[in-house]
């Protein structure tokens, strides 16, 4: 048995949640915040049999999209005295951790 921690961009949360449910997975959703941009994320906790992990990952990858976003350069937040200018960064997608589960009970 495995526990999947999937940290998904808030914009993709609803699509990932619906696809996981349609795929027969039960997930606990936790609101979380990214450290770099302080943007909203959703962390999914999914406990599943070893042979179903690849299917869950496939669903998460299919519904979690990377996108481009412009942010103000570091100079605009007081780190540098130069002029501020927008910088394009890549956001979204999913960060996934998979761990072994020694024991699982649903009461």
C-alpha positions in Angstrom: 0.0 0.0 0.0 1.2 3.5 -0.9 0.4 7.0 0.2 0.6 9.7 -2.5 1.1 13.3 -1.5 0.2 15.4 -4.6 0.6 19.2 -4.4 -1.4 20.7 -7.2 -1.9 24.3 -8.3 -5.2 25.7 -7.0 -6.4 26.3 -10.6 -6.2 22.6 -11.3 -7.6 21.3 -8.0 -11.2 20.8 -9.2 -10.2 18.9 -12.3 -7.8 16.7 -10.4 -10.3 16.0 -7.7 -13.1 15.1 -10.2 -10.8 12.8 -12.2 -9.5 11.0 -9.2 -13.1 10.3 -8.0 -14.1 9.2 -11.5 -11.1 6.9 -11.4 -12.2 5.2 -8.2 -9.7 7.0 -5.9 -10.5 8.4 -2.5 -8.5 11.5 -1.6 -8.3 13.9 1.3 -7.8 17.5 0.1 -5.8 20.0 2.2 -5.4 23.7 1.4 -1.8 24.6 1.1 0.4 27.6 0.1 3.5 27.6 -2.0 6.6 29.1 -0.5 8.0 31.0 -3.6 4.9 32.8 -4.8 2.7 32.3 -1.8 0.0 31.0 -4.2 -2.8 28.7 -3.3 -2.3 25.0 -3.8 -4.2 21.9 -2.9 -2.4 18.9 -1.4 -4.1 15.6 -2.1 -3.5 12.6 0.2 -4.3 9.4 -1.7 -3.9 5.9 -0.1 -4.0 3.2 -2.7 -2.8 -0.3 -3.5 0.7 -0.5 -5.1 -0.7 -1.6 -8.5 -3.0 1.4 -8.7 -0.2 4.0 -8.1 0.6 4.5 -11.8 -3.1 5.1 -12.7 -3.4 7.8 -10.0 -0.2 9.4 -11.3 -1.5 9.3 -14.8 -4.7 11.1 -13.7 -2.8 13.8 -11.8 -0.3 14.4 -14.6 -3.2 14.7 -17.2 -5.1 17.2 -15.1 -2.2 19.3 -13.7 -1.0 21.9 -16.2 2.1 24.0 -16.3 1.5 27.6 -17.3 3.5 30.8 -17.6 3.1 33.8 -15.4 4.7 37.2 -15.1 6.0 38.4 -11.8 7.8 41.6 -10.9 11.6 41.3 -10.7 13.4 41.2 -7.4 14.3 44.9 -7.9 10.6 45.9 -7.5 10.5 44.4 -4.0 13.4 46.4 -2.6 16.2 43.9 -3.1 17.9 45.9 -5.9 17.8 49.6 -6.6 17.3 49.1 -10.4 14.1 49.5 -12.3 11.4 46.9 -11.9 10.6 44.7 -14.9 8.4 41.6 -15.3 9.9 38.2 -15.4 8.2 35.2 -16.9 8.2 32.0 -14.8 6.6 28.6 -15.1 4.0 27.6 -12.5 1.6 24.8 -12.1 1.9 21.1 -12.7 2.2 18.9 -9.6 4.8 17.9 -7.1 4.3 14.3 -6.0 5.7 12.3 -3.1 5.0 8.5 -2.7 5.6 6.7 0.5 5.0 3.2 1.8 2.2 2.7 4.2 2.7 0.2 7.0 -0.9 0.2 8.2 -4.1 1.7 6.9 -7.5 1.7 8.7 -10.7 3.4 7.7 -13.0 3.5 10.7 
